[in-house]
Structure formats: structure tokens, C-alpha cells
């Protein structure tokens, strides 16, 4: 097995050797033969001359990336965590204490260090997707697992057995945490949790608790930058999603390009509607009760769309 430096020297020696062979062949065999050998052999070297690291050398570089990223994220931990300033490619720098945001902003030029950082970034991202919080804690735990795991491997432990041990420990730990956990139900408890997530700002915690009380556990809460000096809560009744009417022929109000209905029937379809036969029963029901019908589907086209437009024009 060759080390990185030995492989580098060998590749350089082969390059020198090929240059000499090319020169000799050019003088003896002719110009075309020398060029053919040059392209074929050199192309092979460019393809196989990769930078590869093994064992402790590779683990050390990856652990550097893990450590550096975790150090930057760890300072944001807890209600008294510090802020981190992140340079933006455009606009003003971003100031945040959100662990996953800090983790995403870190990138190394060294590809081996970057490998370690990317692994921990995945941990923060998955934690954010599953729980929506706790990304800093997850990052710190990931660093500890990687550091202890690499140390045990360097002392002769089998990596497969180390992983199995970690997974068994995770199962026991998750089961114990579930026993210790407590459901958050009252507005006061929601305000306490929200205050911690808001870096100890009780006014923001109370605002979030009020919003949760209004929309419920299944409701949607959106946070936007305001234009005033005070925090405000705006409640919008109904549901909003990024799709409107499929044809301008359905516009039924002079107050701009809008379609407005009250006390209408709703038809939901998870598939595209193309054939009019698919919606005939719903149309007959709407006609029977003399009520408008709103269709929410993946898409509506073909014969079905033509029929709906003609009914609207009539």
C-alpha cells in the first residue's frame, strides 16, 4: 500500500519516464506514433491519479471539520447562547443563534475537512426537519459520538461493532427520554417553551402562545419581518396555498382578478382530472342544491376543463 506522498512521487516519476519514451519513439518511429502514446498513457494517468487517504490520516481531517463546525454551532446553545454573524453573498451580514443556520453556512476548501462538516450538517438538518428545534444540541452530541468513536477505532476497536454499540445506546436513551417527557398542552406551558426558543424573550413567547391558541396544534404559523417597531399578530381565517384559479373565465367579481364563493361545495382530488365523467356526479350534486362548487386537484385539463368553462359561460 502506497502513502499519498509515495503515490505522488511515483506518478511524477512515471510522467518523466513517459516523456522520455515519447521522445525516443518520436525520433525512431515517427511523429504520429509518439503523439498516440502520449495521449493514451497520459489520459490514463489523469484518470487514476486520485488523492486518497486511509486510516488515521483520513479520520483526522474529517474530525477537524466536525470539531470546527461544532465549535461554531455550540456557542448558540441554550437561552443564553451567543449570536453568530454570517457573511452573505449579497446584502447585510446575517446575525443568528439558530444552530442549523450556522451549520449550513460553514464550508471548507479542504475536501476531507468538508466531508466531516457535511456529515454533521446532515444531523442538524434532519433534526430540524423532524423536531423543528434542538439542532445545536444534536450537533454537539454528533461531535461527541464522532470524537469518541474515532478514538476507540484508533485504539483497535472494530468500526462495525462501535456503530452497533452506538445504535443500542440510542434505543435505550430514546426510550428513557420518552418516559421523562411531558405533553405541552396549556397556553402557559406553550409560552414557556416558546420563550426558551425565543432566547428568553417572554413577549415573543406570549405572542406565539396566543397564536397557537387561535389556530390550534394543527394550524400554520408564519413569521415575517415587520415594518414597525413592535411585534404584531395577524390572524387570517381559512386556508392559503400557492395556487389559484386555472382559467380567467372563472373570475366572478369586479374587485380585481378574483374568484369569490360563499357556502360552496368542495371537491378534493389527489389526481389530475381530464375526463368529464370523473366530475359528473359532483356537478349534478351542485346543480341539485343550487350551490357553486370549488375543485381542488393536482390539475384539470382536457374535456373536463372545457366542460367547466362552458358551464361558467352559460
BAMI-589594 format. One record per residue (C-alpha): residue number from 1; residue in one letter; x, y, z. Coordinates in steps of 0.5 Angstrom, whole numbers, plus 500, padded with zeros to 3 digits. Layout:
BEGIN
<gumar kolba="NUM" markol="A" xx="X" yy="Y" zz="Z"/>
...
***
This chain:
BEGIN
<gumar kolba="1" markol="X" xx="500" yy="500" zz="500"/>
<gumar kolba="2" markol="X" xx="503" yy="507" zz="498"/>
<gumar kolba="3" markol="X" xx="502" yy="513" zz="502"/>
<gumar kolba="4" markol="X" xx="500" yy="520" zz="499"/>
<gumar kolba="5" markol="X" xx="507" yy="522" zz="498"/>
<gumar kolba="6" markol="X" xx="509" yy="516" zz="496"/>
<gumar kolba="7" markol="X" xx="504" yy="516" zz="490"/>
<gumar kolba="8" markol="X" xx="505" yy="523" zz="489"/>
<gumar kolba="9" markol="X" xx="513" yy="521" zz="487"/>
<gumar kolba="10" markol="X" xx="511" yy="515" zz="483"/>
<gumar kolba="11" markol="X" xx="506" yy="519" zz="479"/>
<gumar kolba="12" markol="X" xx="512" yy="524" zz="478"/>
<gumar kolba="13" markol="X" xx="517" yy="519" zz="476"/>
<gumar kolba="14" markol="X" xx="512" yy="516" zz="471"/>
<gumar kolba="15" markol="X" xx="511" yy="522" zz="468"/>
<gumar kolba="16" markol="X" xx="518" yy="524" zz="467"/>
<gumar kolba="17" markol="X" xx="519" yy="516" zz="464"/>
<gumar kolba="18" markol="X" xx="513" yy="517" zz="459"/>
<gumar kolba="19" markol="X" xx="516" yy="524" zz="457"/>
<gumar kolba="20" markol="X" xx="523" yy="520" zz="455"/>
<gumar kolba="21" markol="X" xx="519" yy="514" zz="452"/>
<gumar kolba="22" markol="X" xx="515" yy="519" zz="448"/>
<gumar kolba="23" markol="X" xx="522" yy="523" zz="445"/>
<gumar kolba="24" markol="X" xx="525" yy="517" zz="444"/>
<gumar kolba="25" markol="X" xx="519" yy="514" zz="440"/>
<gumar kolba="26" markol="X" xx="519" yy="520" zz="436"/>
<gumar kolba="27" markol="X" xx="526" yy="520" zz="434"/>
<gumar kolba="28" markol="X" xx="525" yy="513" zz="432"/>
<gumar kolba="29" markol="X" xx="518" yy="511" zz="430"/>
<gumar kolba="30" markol="X" xx="516" yy="518" zz="427"/>
<gumar kolba="31" markol="X" xx="511" yy="524" zz="430"/>
<gumar kolba="32" markol="X" xx="504" yy="520" zz="429"/>
<gumar kolba="33" markol="X" xx="506" yy="514" zz="434"/>
<gumar kolba="34" markol="X" xx="509" yy="519" zz="439"/>
<gumar kolba="35" markol="X" xx="503" yy="523" zz="440"/>
<gumar kolba="36" markol="X" xx="499" yy="517" zz="440"/>
<gumar kolba="37" markol="X" xx="502" yy="514" zz="446"/>
<gumar kolba="38" markol="X" xx="503" yy="521" zz="450"/>
<gumar kolba="39" markol="X" xx="495" yy="522" zz="449"/>
<gumar kolba="40" markol="X" xx="493" yy="515" zz="451"/>
<gumar kolba="41" markol="X" xx="498" yy="514" zz="457"/>
<gumar kolba="42" markol="X" xx="497" yy="521" zz="460"/>
<gumar kolba="43" markol="X" xx="490" yy="520" zz="460"/>
<gumar kolba="44" markol="X" xx="490" yy="514" zz="464"/>
<gumar kolba="45" markol="X" xx="494" yy="518" zz="469"/>
<gumar kolba="46" markol="X" xx="490" yy="523" zz="469"/>
<gumar kolba="47" markol="X" xx="484" yy="518" zz="471"/>
<gumar kolba="48" markol="X" xx="487" yy="514" zz="476"/>
<gumar kolba="49" markol="X" xx="492" yy="520" zz="480"/>
<gumar kolba="50" markol="X" xx="487" yy="521" zz="485"/>
<gumar kolba="51" markol="X" xx="488" yy="524" zz="492"/>
<gumar kolba="52" markol="X" xx="486" yy="518" zz="497"/>
<gumar kolba="53" markol="X" xx="487" yy="518" zz="505"/>
<gumar kolba="54" markol="X" xx="487" yy="512" zz="509"/>
<gumar kolba="55" markol="X" xx="486" yy="510" zz="517"/>
<gumar kolba="56" markol="X" xx="488" yy="516" zz="522"/>
<gumar kolba="57" markol="X" xx="490" yy="521" zz="517"/>
<gumar kolba="58" markol="X" xx="483" yy="521" zz="514"/>
<gumar kolba="59" markol="X" xx="480" yy="521" zz="520"/>
<gumar kolba="60" markol="X" xx="484" yy="527" zz="523"/>
<gumar kolba="61" markol="X" xx="482" yy="531" zz="517"/>
<gumar kolba="62" markol="X" xx="475" yy="529" zz="518"/>
<gumar kolba="63" markol="X" xx="475" yy="530" zz="525"/>
<gumar kolba="64" markol="X" xx="478" yy="537" zz="524"/>
<gumar kolba="65" markol="X" xx="472" yy="539" zz="520"/>
<gumar kolba="66" markol="X" xx="467" yy="536" zz="525"/>
<gumar kolba="67" markol="X" xx="470" yy="540" zz="531"/>
<gumar kolba="68" markol="X" xx="471" yy="547" zz="528"/>
<gumar kolba="69" markol="X" xx="463" yy="546" zz="525"/>
<gumar kolba="70" markol="X" xx="461" yy="544" zz="532"/>
<gumar kolba="71" markol="X" xx="465" yy="550" zz="536"/>
<gumar kolba="72" markol="X" xx="462" yy="555" zz="532"/>
<gumar kolba="73" markol="X" xx="455" yy="552" zz="533"/>
<gumar kolba="74" markol="X" xx="456" yy="550" zz="540"/>
<gumar kolba="75" markol="X" xx="456" yy="558" zz="542"/>
<gumar kolba="76" markol="X" xx="449" yy="559" zz="541"/>
<gumar kolba="77" markol="X" xx="447" yy="553" zz="546"/>
<gumar kolba="78" markol="X" xx="441" yy="555" zz="551"/>
<gumar kolba="79" markol="X" xx="437" yy="561" zz="552"/>
<gumar kolba="80" markol="X" xx="444" yy="565" zz="554"/>
<gumar kolba="81" markol="X" xx="447" yy="563" zz="548"/>
<gumar kolba="82" markol="X" xx="451" yy="568" zz="544"/>
<gumar kolba="83" markol="X" xx="450" yy="570" zz="537"/>
<gumar kolba="84" markol="X" xx="454" yy="569" zz="531"/>
<gumar kolba="85" markol="X" xx="455" yy="574" zz="525"/>
<gumar kolba="86" markol="X" xx="455" yy="570" zz="518"/>
<gumar kolba="87" markol="X" xx="457" yy="574" zz="512"/>
<gumar kolba="88" markol="X" xx="452" yy="574" zz="506"/>
<gumar kolba="89" markol="X" xx="454" yy="573" zz="499"/>
<gumar kolba="90" markol="X" xx="449" yy="580" zz="498"/>
<gumar kolba="91" markol="X" xx="446" yy="584" zz="503"/>
<gumar kolba="92" markol="X" xx="448" yy="586" zz="510"/>
<gumar kolba="93" markol="X" xx="451" yy="580" zz="514"/>
<gumar kolba="94" markol="X" xx="446" yy="576" zz="518"/>
<gumar kolba="95" markol="X" xx="446" yy="575" zz="526"/>
<gumar kolba="96" markol="X" xx="443" yy="569" zz="528"/>
<gumar kolba="97" markol="X" xx="443" yy="564" zz="534"/>
<gumar kolba="98" markol="X" xx="440" yy="558" zz="530"/>
<gumar kolba="99" markol="X" xx="444" yy="552" zz="530"/>
<gumar kolba="100" markol="X" xx="442" yy="549" zz="524"/>
<gumar kolba="101" markol="X" xx="443" yy="556" zz="520"/>
<gumar kolba="102" markol="X" xx="450" yy="557" zz="523"/>
<gumar kolba="103" markol="X" xx="452" yy="550" zz="521"/>
<gumar kolba="104" markol="X" xx="449" yy="551" zz="514"/>
<gumar kolba="105" markol="X" xx="454" yy="557" zz="513"/>
<gumar kolba="106" markol="X" xx="460" yy="553" zz="514"/>
<gumar kolba="107" markol="X" xx="464" yy="550" zz="508"/>
<gumar kolba="108" markol="X" xx="472" yy="548" zz="508"/>
<gumar kolba="109" markol="X" xx="476" yy="549" zz="502"/>
<gumar kolba="110" markol="X" xx="480" yy="542" zz="504"/>
<gumar kolba="111" markol="X" xx="475" yy="537" zz="502"/>
<gumar kolba="112" markol="X" xx="477" yy="532" zz="507"/>
<gumar kolba="113" markol="X" xx="475" yy="537" zz="513"/>
<gumar kolba="114" markol="X" xx="469" yy="539" zz="509"/>
<gumar kolba="115" markol="X" xx="467" yy="531" zz="509"/>
<gumar kolba="116" markol="X" xx="467" yy="532" zz="517"/>
<gumar kolba="117" markol="X" xx="463" yy="538" zz="517"/>
<gumar kolba="118" markol="X" xx="458" yy="536" zz="512"/>
<gumar kolba="119" markol="X" xx="456" yy="530" zz="516"/>
<gumar kolba="120" markol="X" xx="455" yy="534" zz="522"/>
<gumar kolba="121" markol="X" xx="451" yy="539" zz="518"/>
<gumar kolba="122" markol="X" xx="446" yy="533" zz="516"/>
<gumar kolba="123" markol="X" xx="445" yy="531" zz="523"/>
<gumar kolba="124" markol="X" xx="443" yy="539" zz="524"/>
<gumar kolba="125" markol="X" xx="438" yy="539" zz="518"/>
<gumar kolba="126" markol="X" xx="435" yy="532" zz="520"/>
<gumar kolba="127" markol="X" xx="434" yy="534" zz="527"/>
<gumar kolba="128" markol="X" xx="431" yy="541" zz="524"/>
<gumar kolba="129" markol="X" xx="426" yy="537" zz="520"/>
<gumar kolba="130" markol="X" xx="424" yy="532" zz="525"/>
<gumar kolba="131" markol="X" xx="423" yy="537" zz="531"/>
<gumar kolba="132" markol="X" xx="424" yy="544" zz="529"/>
<gumar kolba="133" markol="X" xx="429" yy="545" zz="534"/>
<gumar kolba="134" markol="X" xx="435" yy="542" zz="538"/>
<gumar kolba="135" markol="X" xx="439" yy="543" zz="532"/>
<gumar kolba="136" markol="X" xx="445" yy="546" zz="537"/>
<gumar kolba="137" markol="X" xx="444" yy="540" zz="542"/>
<gumar kolba="138" markol="X" xx="444" yy="535" zz="536"/>
<gumar kolba="139" markol="X" xx="451" yy="538" zz="533"/>
<gumar kolba="140" markol="X" xx="454" yy="538" zz="540"/>
<gumar kolba="141" markol="X" xx="452" yy="530" zz="541"/>
<gumar kolba="142" markol="X" xx="454" yy="528" zz="534"/>
<gumar kolba="143" markol="X" xx="461" yy="531" zz="535"/>
<gumar kolba="144" markol="X" xx="462" yy="528" zz="542"/>
<gumar kolba="145" markol="X" xx="460" yy="521" zz="538"/>
<gumar kolba="146" markol="X" xx="465" yy="522" zz="533"/>
<gumar kolba="147" markol="X" xx="470" yy="524" zz="537"/>
<gumar kolba="148" markol="X" xx="470" yy="518" zz="542"/>
<gumar kolba="149" markol="X" xx="468" yy="513" zz="536"/>
<gumar kolba="150" markol="X" xx="475" yy="515" zz="532"/>
<gumar kolba="151" markol="X" xx="479" yy="515" zz="539"/>
<gumar kolba="152" markol="X" xx="476" yy="508" zz="540"/>
<gumar kolba="153" markol="X" xx="478" yy="506" zz="533"/>
<gumar kolba="154" markol="X" xx="485" yy="509" zz="533"/>
<gumar kolba="155" markol="X" xx="486" yy="504" zz="540"/>
<gumar kolba="156" markol="X" xx="484" yy="498" zz="536"/>
<gumar kolba="157" markol="X" xx="476" yy="497" zz="536"/>
<gumar kolba="158" markol="X" xx="472" yy="495" zz="530"/>
<gumar kolba="159" markol="X" xx="468" yy="500" zz="527"/>
<gumar kolba="160" markol="X" xx="462" yy="496" zz="526"/>
<gumar kolba="161" markol="X" xx="462" yy="494" zz="533"/>
<gumar kolba="162" markol="X" xx="463" yy="501" zz="535"/>
<gumar kolba="163" markol="X" xx="457" yy="503" zz="531"/>
<gumar kolba="164" markol="X" xx="453" yy="497" zz="534"/>
<gumar kolba="165" markol="X" xx="454" yy="500" zz="541"/>
<gumar kolba="166" markol="X" xx="452" yy="507" zz="539"/>
<gumar kolba="167" markol="X" xx="445" yy="505" zz="536"/>
<gumar kolba="168" markol="X" xx="444" yy="500" zz="542"/>
<gumar kolba="169" markol="X" xx="445" yy="506" zz="547"/>
<gumar kolba="170" markol="X" xx="441" yy="511" zz="542"/>
<gumar kolba="171" markol="X" xx="435" yy="506" zz="543"/>
<gumar kolba="172" markol="X" xx="436" yy="506" zz="551"/>
<gumar kolba="173" markol="X" xx="437" yy="513" zz="551"/>
<gumar kolba="174" markol="X" xx="430" yy="515" zz="547"/>
<gumar kolba="175" markol="X" xx="426" yy="510" zz="551"/>
<gumar kolba="176" markol="X" xx="428" yy="513" zz="557"/>
<gumar kolba="177" markol="X" xx="427" yy="520" zz="555"/>
<gumar kolba="178" markol="X" xx="420" yy="518" zz="553"/>
<gumar kolba="179" markol="X" xx="419" yy="516" zz="560"/>
<gumar kolba="180" markol="X" xx="421" yy="523" zz="562"/>
<gumar kolba="181" markol="X" xx="418" yy="527" zz="557"/>
<gumar kolba="182" markol="X" xx="411" yy="531" zz="559"/>
<gumar kolba="183" markol="X" xx="406" yy="534" zz="554"/>
<gumar kolba="184" markol="X" xx="405" yy="541" zz="553"/>
<gumar kolba="185" markol="X" xx="398" yy="543" zz="553"/>
<gumar kolba="186" markol="X" xx="396" yy="549" zz="557"/>
<gumar kolba="187" markol="X" xx="398" yy="556" zz="554"/>
<gumar kolba="188" markol="X" xx="402" yy="558" zz="560"/>
<gumar kolba="189" markol="X" xx="407" yy="552" zz="558"/>
<gumar kolba="190" markol="X" xx="407" yy="553" zz="551"/>
<gumar kolba="191" markol="X" xx="409" yy="560" zz="553"/>
<gumar kolba="192" markol="X" xx="415" yy="558" zz="557"/>
<gumar kolba="193" markol="X" xx="417" yy="553" zz="551"/>
<gumar kolba="194" markol="X" xx="417" yy="559" zz="546"/>
<gumar kolba="195" markol="X" xx="420" yy="564" zz="551"/>
<gumar kolba="196" markol="X" xx="426" yy="559" zz="551"/>
<gumar kolba="197" markol="X" xx="426" yy="558" zz="544"/>
<gumar kolba="198" markol="X" xx="426" yy="566" zz="543"/>
<gumar kolba="199" markol="X" xx="432" yy="567" zz="547"/>
<gumar kolba="200" markol="X" xx="429" yy="568" zz="553"/>
<gumar kolba="201" markol="X" xx="424" yy="574" zz="550"/>
<gumar kolba="202" markol="X" xx="418" yy="573" zz="554"/>
<gumar kolba="203" markol="X" xx="414" yy="578" zz="550"/>
<gumar kolba="204" markol="X" xx="415" yy="573" zz="544"/>
<gumar kolba="205" markol="X" xx="413" yy="567" zz="548"/>
<gumar kolba="206" markol="X" xx="407" yy="570" zz="550"/>
<gumar kolba="207" markol="X" xx="405" yy="572" zz="543"/>
<gumar kolba="208" markol="X" xx="407" yy="565" zz="540"/>
<gumar kolba="209" markol="X" xx="402" yy="562" zz="545"/>
<gumar kolba="210" markol="X" xx="397" yy="567" zz="543"/>
<gumar kolba="211" markol="X" xx="398" yy="565" zz="536"/>
<gumar kolba="212" markol="X" xx="398" yy="557" zz="538"/>
<gumar kolba="213" markol="X" xx="391" yy="558" zz="542"/>
<gumar kolba="214" markol="X" xx="388" yy="561" zz="536"/>
<gumar kolba="215" markol="X" xx="390" yy="556" zz="530"/>
<gumar kolba="216" markol="X" xx="391" yy="550" zz="535"/>
<gumar kolba="217" markol="X" xx="396" yy="545" zz="534"/>
<gumar kolba="218" markol="X" xx="395" yy="543" zz="527"/>
<gumar kolba="219" markol="X" xx="395" yy="551" zz="525"/>
<gumar kolba="220" markol="X" xx="400" yy="554" zz="521"/>
<gumar kolba="221" markol="X" xx="404" yy="560" zz="524"/>
<gumar kolba="222" markol="X" xx="408" yy="564" zz="519"/>
<gumar kolba="223" markol="X" xx="414" yy="569" zz="522"/>
<gumar kolba="224" markol="X" xx="415" yy="575" zz="517"/>
<gumar kolba="225" markol="X" xx="420" yy="581" zz="518"/>
<gumar kolba="226" markol="X" xx="415" yy="587" zz="520"/>
<gumar kolba="227" markol="X" xx="416" yy="594" zz="518"/>
<gumar kolba="228" markol="X" xx="414" yy="597" zz="525"/>
<gumar kolba="229" markol="X" xx="418" yy="597" zz="532"/>
<gumar kolba="230" markol="X" xx="413" yy="593" zz="535"/>
<gumar kolba="231" markol="X" xx="411" yy="585" zz="535"/>
<gumar kolba="232" markol="X" xx="404" yy="584" zz="532"/>
<gumar kolba="233" markol="X" xx="400" yy="578" zz="531"/>
<gumar kolba="234" markol="X" xx="395" yy="578" zz="525"/>
<gumar kolba="235" markol="X" xx="390" yy="572" zz="524"/>
<gumar kolba="236" markol="X" xx="388" yy="570" zz="517"/>
<gumar kolba="237" markol="X" xx="382" yy="566" zz="517"/>
<gumar kolba="238" markol="X" xx="381" yy="560" zz="512"/>
<gumar kolba="239" markol="X" xx="387" yy="556" zz="509"/>
<gumar kolba="240" markol="X" xx="392" yy="559" zz="504"/>
<gumar kolba="241" markol="X" xx="396" yy="555" zz="499"/>
<gumar kolba="242" markol="X" xx="400" yy="558" zz="493"/>
<gumar kolba="243" markol="X" xx="395" yy="556" zz="487"/>
<gumar kolba="244" markol="X" xx="389" yy="560" zz="484"/>
<gumar kolba="245" markol="X" xx="384" yy="559" zz="479"/>
<gumar kolba="246" markol="X" xx="386" yy="555" zz="473"/>
<gumar kolba="247" markol="X" xx="383" yy="560" zz="468"/>
<gumar kolba="248" markol="X" xx="381" yy="567" zz="468"/>
<gumar kolba="249" markol="X" xx="374" yy="565" zz="465"/>
<gumar kolba="250" markol="X" xx="372" yy="563" zz="473"/>
<gumar kolba="251" markol="X" xx="373" yy="570" zz="475"/>
<gumar kolba="252" markol="X" xx="366" yy="573" zz="478"/>
<gumar kolba="253" markol="X" xx="368" yy="579" zz="481"/>
<gumar kolba="254" markol="X" xx="370" yy="586" zz="479"/>
<gumar kolba="255" markol="X" xx="374" yy="587" zz="485"/>
<gumar kolba="256" markol="X" xx="380" yy="585" zz="481"/>
<gumar kolba="257" markol="X" xx="382" yy="578" zz="478"/>
<gumar kolba="258" markol="X" xx="379" yy="574" zz="484"/>
<gumar kolba="259" markol="X" xx="374" yy="568" zz="485"/>
<gumar kolba="260" markol="X" xx="370" yy="569" zz="491"/>
<gumar kolba="261" markol="X" xx="365" yy="564" zz="493"/>
<gumar kolba="262" markol="X" xx="361" yy="563" zz="500"/>
<gumar kolba="263" markol="X" xx="358" yy="557" zz="503"/>
<gumar kolba="264" markol="X" xx="360" yy="553" zz="497"/>
<gumar kolba="265" markol="X" xx="361" yy="545" zz="496"/>
<gumar kolba="266" markol="X" xx="369" yy="543" zz="496"/>
<gumar kolba="267" markol="X" xx="371" yy="537" zz="491"/>
<gumar kolba="268" markol="X" xx="378" yy="534" zz="493"/>
<gumar kolba="269" markol="X" xx="382" yy="530" zz="488"/>
<gumar kolba="270" markol="X" xx="389" yy="528" zz="489"/>
<gumar kolba="271" markol="X" xx="390" yy="526" zz="482"/>
<gumar kolba="272" markol="X" xx="389" yy="530" zz="475"/>
<gumar kolba="273" markol="X" xx="382" yy="531" zz="473"/>
<gumar kolba="274" markol="X" xx="382" yy="530" zz="465"/>
<gumar kolba="275" markol="X" xx="375" yy="526" zz="463"/>
<gumar kolba="276" markol="X" xx="369" yy="530" zz="465"/>
<gumar kolba="277" markol="X" xx="366" yy="523" zz="467"/>
<gumar kolba="278" markol="X" xx="370" yy="524" zz="473"/>
<gumar kolba="279" markol="X" xx="367" yy="530" zz="476"/>
<gumar kolba="280" markol="X" xx="359" yy="529" zz="473"/>
<gumar kolba="281" markol="X" xx="357" yy="526" zz="480"/>
<gumar kolba="282" markol="X" xx="360" yy="533" zz="484"/>
<gumar kolba="283" markol="X" xx="357" yy="537" zz="478"/>
<gumar kolba="284" markol="X" xx="350" yy="534" zz="479"/>
<gumar kolba="285" markol="X" xx="350" yy="535" zz="486"/>
<gumar kolba="286" markol="X" xx="352" yy="542" zz="486"/>
<gumar kolba="287" markol="X" xx="346" yy="543" zz="481"/>
<gumar kolba="288" markol="X" xx="341" yy="540" zz="485"/>
<gumar kolba="289" markol="X" xx="343" yy="544" zz="491"/>
<gumar kolba="290" markol="X" xx="344" yy="550" zz="487"/>
<gumar kolba="291" markol="X" xx="351" yy="552" zz="490"/>
<gumar kolba="292" markol="X" xx="358" yy="553" zz="487"/>
<gumar kolba="293" markol="X" xx="363" yy="548" zz="487"/>
<gumar kolba="294" markol="X" xx="370" yy="549" zz="488"/>
<gumar kolba="295" markol="X" xx="375" yy="544" zz="485"/>
<gumar kolba="296" markol="X" xx="382" yy="543" zz="489"/>
<gumar kolba="297" markol="X" xx="386" yy="538" zz="485"/>
<gumar kolba="298" markol="X" xx="393" yy="536" zz="482"/>
<gumar kolba="299" markol="X" xx="391" yy="539" zz="475"/>
<gumar kolba="300" markol="X" xx="385" yy="540" zz="471"/>
<gumar kolba="301" markol="X" xx="385" yy="540" zz="463"/>
<gumar kolba="302" markol="X" xx="382" yy="537" zz="457"/>
<gumar kolba="303" markol="X" xx="375" yy="535" zz="457"/>
<gumar kolba="304" markol="X" xx="374" yy="537" zz="464"/>
<gumar kolba="305" markol="X" xx="377" yy="544" zz="464"/>
<gumar kolba="306" markol="X" xx="373" yy="545" zz="457"/>
<gumar kolba="307" markol="X" xx="366" yy="543" zz="460"/>
<gumar kolba="308" markol="X" xx="367" yy="547" zz="467"/>
<gumar kolba="309" markol="X" xx="369" yy="553" zz="463"/>
<gumar kolba="310" markol="X" xx="363" yy="552" zz="458"/>
<gumar kolba="311" markol="X" xx="358" yy="552" zz="464"/>
<gumar kolba="312" markol="X" xx="361" yy="558" zz="467"/>
<gumar kolba="313" markol="X" xx="360" yy="562" zz="461"/>
<gumar kolba="314" markol="X" xx="353" yy="560" zz="461"/>
***
